[in-house]
Amino acid sequence: MTIADTLVKQVFADVPIRRRDDSLSVNEAPDDGLLPLDLFEDASDLSVFHERAPDSSESFPEIPESLSRLGTYQWMASPGIITLYRGNIEVYWKSLIQHAQRQFPFITTKDAERVLQLLVYSVYQHERFHYVCDFCRRLLGGSFDRWHEEALAVAWEWQWLRSQDRWNSFYGLMHPTLRRIVVQAMFDHRSPGYRDWRQFANQTAFHDAVTAYLYPASVQIFANTAFNFAAWAVAHIPDDANRAWDEQIEP
C-alpha cells in the first residue's frame, strides 16, 4: 500500500459525513447517501489552489509555507523523499467538493471518496515524476529547469489520469458530471510552469518533450528504432521494487 492509499483512508475516516438515515418514515424521501450541501461550507476558495508552489528541490521545511503545496519531492541524497501534506490536501478536497456541489448537488459519499482518491493519487503521481527527472539527471546528466519540469509533471498527471478511464476503476465509476467538474478544476493551473502543461497534453507531444528534457541524446541513439525512451522512463524508473525514495505523510 502506498502513502496515497494510506492518506485517502486517513482523511476520509476523519470526515463527519452523515450516513443515510434508514429510520425515516415512509413519507420522507431517503437521502440515498448524498452529501449534505453545507458539509464543507467553510472550505477555502478554490482559487487558492490555482497558484501552485514549486515542489521539487534539494530541501523543504517540515511545514509547507503555502496552502497550495500539496506534496513535495526532495532530491536524492540516498534516498529522495516524496512527501504528501495531509492538511493541505484535505482542504483542497473540501474546496473541490464545495465547488462541485454548486453545479451538481447530487454528490454521494462514495463519489466524494473517489474525488479524494483522484486528488491524492494525482499529487502522488506528480511527485513520482519529479523522482524520474532526478534519477535521469544523475544517471544521464542534464540540467534542472524548474518551470518546464513542473509543466511536464502536470502533463504526466494528465497522462496517468487518461489511463484510469476504465468503467471498473474508481475514476470510471465516478458520476460523469462530477468527474468533468472536478477534473476541469484540478487542471486549471495559473502559476508559472504549471499552466503550460496543455502544450504536452497530447501523448506524442508529452513523450517528445520528456525525451528532450531527460535524455536528448536518445533521439539519435534510438533513431530508426521503435524504442520510446520517455514511455520507458515514466513506466520503469519509479519501480517500487527497486526505488531510491522514501515516502512520508506530514500534517
C-alpha positions in Angstrom: 0.0 0.0 0.0 1.4 3.4 -1.0 1.2 6.5 1.2 -1.5 7.7 -1.3 -3.8 4.8 -0.2 -3.0 5.4 3.4 -3.7 9.1 3.2 -7.1 8.6 1.5 -8.1 6.3 4.3 -7.0 8.7 7.0 -8.7 11.8 5.6 -12.0 10.1 4.7 -12.2 8.3 8.1 -12.0 11.7 9.9 -14.7 13.5 7.9 -18.0 13.7 9.8 -20.2 12.6 6.9 -23.8 11.8 7.8 -24.8 8.4 6.5 -28.1 7.5 5.1 -30.9 7.5 7.8 -32.9 4.3 7.4 -35.2 5.3 10.2 -37.0 7.9 8.2 -40.8 7.5 7.9 -42.3 6.2 4.7 -43.5 9.8 4.0 -39.9 11.1 3.8 -37.6 10.6 0.9 -34.3 8.9 1.8 -31.1 10.9 1.1 -29.5 7.9 -0.7 -26.1 8.7 0.7 -26.0 12.2 -0.7 -23.6 14.7 1.0 -25.2 17.5 2.9 -24.9 20.7 0.9 -23.5 22.6 3.9 -21.0 19.9 5.0 -17.9 21.9 3.7 -19.4 25.4 3.7 -16.3 26.7 5.4 -13.9 25.4 2.8 -11.2 27.6 1.3 -11.8 29.3 -2.0 -10.7 27.1 -4.8 -8.7 29.9 -6.4 -6.0 29.4 -3.8 -5.0 26.1 -5.4 -4.8 27.5 -8.9 -1.5 29.1 -7.8 0.7 26.1 -7.0 4.1 26.5 -5.4 7.2 24.6 -6.8 7.5 21.2 -5.3 10.9 19.8 -6.4 14.1 20.9 -4.7 17.1 19.9 -2.6 15.2 20.5 0.6 11.9 21.7 2.1 10.8 22.9 5.5 8.8 20.5 7.6 5.8 22.7 7.4 4.8 23.9 3.9 4.8 27.7 3.5 1.9 27.6 1.1 -1.6 26.1 1.4 -1.4 25.2 -2.2 1.7 23.0 -1.7 0.1 19.5 -1.7 3.2 17.4 -2.0 7.0 17.7 -2.5 9.8 15.7 -3.9 13.2 16.2 -2.2 16.1 15.3 -4.4 18.1 12.1 -3.8 20.7 12.3 -1.1 20.2 8.5 -0.8 17.3 8.3 -0.9 14.9 11.0 -2.2 11.8 11.8 -0.3 8.2 12.1 -1.5 6.0 13.9 1.0 2.3 14.4 0.9 0.8 17.2 3.1 -2.4 15.8 4.6 -3.8 19.1 5.9 -3.4 20.9 2.6 -4.8 18.0 0.6 -7.8 17.8 2.9 -8.5 21.5 2.5 -8.2 21.2 -1.3 -10.5 18.2 -1.4 -13.2 20.0 0.6 -12.9 23.0 -1.7 -13.3 20.8 -4.8 -16.4 19.2 -3.3 -17.9 22.6 -2.4 -17.2 23.9 -5.9 -18.7 20.9 -7.5 -21.9 20.9 -5.3 -22.7 24.4 -6.6 -23.1 22.9 -10.1 -24.1 19.4 -9.2 -25.7 18.9 -5.8 -26.1 15.2 -6.0 -22.7 14.0 -4.8 -22.8 10.7 -2.9 -20.4 9.8 -0.1 -18.9 7.2 -2.3 -18.2 9.7 -5.1 -16.8 12.1 -2.6 -14.3 9.4 -1.6 -13.5 8.9 -5.3 -12.7 12.6 -5.7 -10.3 12.3 -2.8 -8.7 9.3 -4.4 -8.3 11.2 -7.7 -6.7 14.2 -5.9 -4.3 12.2 -3.7 -3.2 9.8 -6.5 -2.7 12.7 -8.9 -0.4 14.5 -6.4 1.4 11.3 -5.7 2.0 10.7 -9.5 3.2 14.3 -9.8 5.9 13.7 -7.2 6.9 10.4 -8.7 7.5 12.2 -12.0 9.9 14.5 -10.2 11.8 11.5 -9.0 12.1 10.2 -12.6 13.6 13.5 -13.5 16.0 13.5 -10.6 17.1 9.9 -11.3 17.7 10.7 -15.0 19.8 13.8 -14.2 22.1 11.7 -12.0 22.3 8.8 -14.5 22.5 10.7 -17.8 23.4 14.3 -16.9 21.2 17.1 -17.9 20.1 20.3 -16.2 17.2 21.3 -13.9 14.6 23.6 -15.5 12.1 24.2 -12.6 9.2 25.6 -14.6 9.5 23.3 -17.6 9.6 20.3 -15.2 6.5 21.4 -13.4 4.6 21.6 -16.7 5.8 18.1 -17.6 4.8 16.8 -14.1 1.3 18.1 -14.5 1.2 16.7 -18.0 2.2 13.3 -16.6 -0.8 13.6 -14.1 -3.0 14.1 -17.2 -1.4 11.1 -19.0 -1.9 8.9 -15.9 -5.5 10.1 -15.5 -6.3 9.0 -19.0 -5.0 5.5 -18.2 -7.6 5.3 -15.4 -10.6 5.9 -17.7 -12.0 2.4 -17.4 -15.5 1.5 -16.4 -14.4 -0.5 -13.4 -11.9 2.0 -12.0 -12.6 4.5 -9.2 -12.4 7.2 -11.9 -14.7 5.4 -14.3 -17.3 4.7 -11.5 -17.5 8.4 -10.6 -20.6 10.3 -11.8 -19.5 11.7 -15.2 -20.9 15.2 -14.4 -18.9 15.3 -11.1 -15.8 13.9 -12.9 -15.9 16.7 -15.5 -16.3 19.5 -12.9 -13.5 18.2 -10.7 -11.0 17.4 -13.4 -11.5 20.9 -15.0 -10.9 22.5 -11.6 -7.9 20.4 -10.8 -6.1 21.2 -14.1 -7.0 24.9 -14.1 -3.4 26.0 -13.3 -2.5 29.7 -13.3 1.0 29.7 -11.8 4.2 29.8 -13.9 5.2 26.4 -15.4 2.2 24.6 -14.2 -0.1 26.5 -16.6 2.0 25.4 -19.6 1.0 21.7 -19.2 -1.5 21.8 -22.0 1.3 22.1 -24.5 2.1 18.4 -23.6 -1.4 17.1 -23.1 -1.1 15.0 -26.3 0.7 11.8 -25.6 3.1 12.2 -28.5 4.0 15.7 -27.6 4.5 14.6 -24.0 6.8 11.8 -24.9 8.8 14.1 -27.2 9.2 16.8 -24.5 10.1 14.3 -21.8 12.8 12.7 -24.0 14.2 16.1 -24.9 14.3 17.1 -21.2 15.6 13.9 -19.7 17.9 12.4 -22.4 18.1 14.4 -25.6 20.9 12.2 -26.9 18.4 9.3 -27.1 16.8 10.9 -30.1 19.9 9.9 -32.1 20.7 6.8 -30.1 17.4 5.2 -30.8 16.8 6.7 -34.2 15.1 4.2 -36.6 14.0 2.0 -33.8 10.7 1.6 -32.1 12.0 2.3 -28.6 10.3 5.2 -26.8 12.6 6.4 -24.1 10.0 8.7 -22.4 7.4 5.9 -22.2 10.1 3.6 -20.7 11.3 6.2 -18.2 7.9 7.0 -16.7 6.9 3.4 -16.5 10.0 1.7 -15.2 12.2 4.2 -13.4 9.8 4.7 -10.5 9.9 1.0 -9.8 8.6 0.1 -6.3 10.8 -3.0 -6.2 14.0 -1.0 -6.6 13.2 2.5 -5.7 15.5 5.2 -4.4 13.0 7.3 -2.5 11.2 7.2 0.9 7.6 8.3 1.4 6.0 10.2 4.2 2.8 12.0 5.2 3.1 15.3 7.1 0.2 17.1 8.9 
